[in-house]
Amino acid sequence: MVRGEKQEARSEIKKISILGATGSIGQQTLSVIRQHPDKFKITALAAQKNVEALAVAAREFRPRFVAVDDITLYPELKKALADVDVEIAGGRAAVMEAAHREADICVAAIVGIAGLEPTLAAIERGRTVALANKEALVCAGPLMLQAAQKSGAKILPVDSEHNAIFQVMENHNRAAVRKIILTASGGPFRAWDKNKIQNATREDALRHPNWSMGEKITIDSATLMNKGLEFIEAHYLFAMPPEQIEILVHPQSIIHSMVEYADGSVLAQLGPPDMRVPIAYCLGYPQRIATAAKPLNFAEIKSLSFEEPDVDKFPALNLTRAALAAGGAAPTIMNTANEIAVAAFLAGKITFGRITEIIDAALQRVENAPIKNLAELFAADAAARRASEEMI
Ligand SMILES: NC(=O)c1ccc[n+]([C@@H]2O[C@H](COP(=O)([O-])OP(=O)(O)OC[C@H]3O[C@@H](n4cnc5c(N)ncnc54)[C@H](OP(=O)(O)O)[C@@H]3O)[C@@H](O)[C@H]2O)c1
């Protein structure tokens, strides 16, 4: 290779930072990067408390900076990486620092509203953000979009449904989009009757039929709150009015979403239910890169089926529509109440049926107000947290 060629090859390496590196999305991002050492270089990794996984990743990928949110674990991380040439820091400021570090793409994969500030920080820096942390957008959609417009940051959707829409959305035909069809697996309780769902156990709810994911999103998939959050996510990401977003249950999770155009054409993205596919799409964008995901075998799949979601069995869908329509702090109140209720369900403190009851009650009890900045948003978050904890 002549000198010029080598330099060109080197400049094609994308620098990646991962917020939430130890989680399901974080680890699958590492798996895609592991497959393409010639294309990516990790600059920063951050997580909350899983020191072991952070240290393993740091040892393998040699980032410049590693952050652990729980500051009491800083000495442990420092010890685990004593022989590795890497800068280590602990506490919330360290996670923010990871978001600020140099990167061509920042993968925002922290779960919950905890990811909002670091994700927003990456957007404010003008990074391309591969967004998995849907809760951040649900709570702060307008603030994040304004920040992206100001800094020129691109937001690439990691969520498989939004990634699918992103792939088939013809930007030159935006005016001809009739609707977005957001597909949903229906979760583990699709075929259960309403009464049985109320008392579903932790094990039942964590048994997702198609996807292997973190615990919080798996419970959200069982209540269908995940689809509600995605409905709001789609509204913001694609500037689509709520009445042009349809939710359709598709139990096989092969079609990841569709866009219907005015001429009657429907464009869909299909793929195996494997998050490495949308993650690779974001990392490689605008190029497509290989993944180890098992290719689809249509003869084996045989048929794809569809049905309307049952909003009586799954009230979360109407709650999210109402929260988006109410605007202001309502999506944050809903999201926070959900985070508190899901944690309480996972800890065995409340029944499955109480999750959506608590969200509903929080939306009624906590005063809605316009959100102009993060301080107002976190005040609504704190009020929703107090109200939800009281109910538990
Ligand atoms: N998993 C999926 O297939 C999937 C698909 C679509 C969208 N998403 C979205 O992606 C996000 C991540 O989901 P996941 O399933 O990967 O969750 P997960 O497996 O529970 O992982 C969460 C990650 O966030 C980190 N984290 C939590 N709180 C933090 C904090 N305060 N500061 C820094 N790091 C923190 C965790 O660190 P520790 O491990 O140290 O606690 C972990 O790395 C969620 O918003 C989810 O809705 C996930």
The ligand as a Gaussian input file, in Angstrom:
#p B3LYP/6-31G(d) Opt

LIG

0 1
 N      -32.063000      -4.207000      24.403000
 C      -32.649000      -3.992000      23.261000
 O      -32.758000      -4.896000      22.428000
 C      -33.194000      -2.633000      22.929000
 C      -33.864000      -2.447000      21.705000
 C      -34.318000      -1.173000      21.389000
 C      -34.115000      -0.115000      22.244000
 N      -33.483000      -0.329000      23.440000
 C      -33.302000       0.809000      24.349000
 O      -31.907000       0.932000      24.632000
 C      -31.706000       1.405000      25.958000
 C      -30.811000       0.397000      26.687000
 O      -31.528000      -0.816000      26.792000
 P      -30.814000      -2.171000      27.226000
 O      -31.802000      -3.245000      26.980000
 O      -29.468000      -2.243000      26.605000
 O      -30.696000      -1.932000      28.814000
 P      -29.761000      -2.712000      29.854000
 O      -29.347000      -4.014000      29.317000
 O      -30.488000      -2.656000      31.145000
 O      -28.476000      -1.762000      29.925000
 C      -28.545000      -0.459000      30.431000
 C      -27.200000       0.200000      30.340000
 O      -27.311000       1.518000      30.891000
 C      -26.282000       1.680000      31.895000
 N      -26.758000       2.666000      32.860000
 C      -27.898000       2.669000      33.587000
 N      -27.973000       3.769000      34.346000
 C      -26.852000       4.496000      34.105000
 C      -26.327000       5.714000      34.581000
 N      -26.983000       6.430000      35.501000
 N      -25.130000       6.148000      34.099000
 C      -24.448000       5.431000      33.196000
 N      -24.889000       4.255000      32.696000
 C      -26.075000       3.793000      33.150000
 C      -26.118000       0.291000      32.465000
 O      -24.902000       0.167000      33.201000
 P      -24.705000      -1.076000      34.253000
 O      -24.728000      -2.331000      33.446000
 O      -23.371000      -0.794000      34.825000
 O      -25.826000      -0.985000      35.228000
 C      -26.111000      -0.507000      31.162000
 O      -24.884000      -0.370000      30.520000
 C      -33.111000       1.551000      26.570000
 O      -33.526000       2.872000      26.450000
 C      -33.973000       0.662000      25.702000
 O      -35.304000       1.069000      25.648000
 C      -33.012000      -1.553000      23.788000

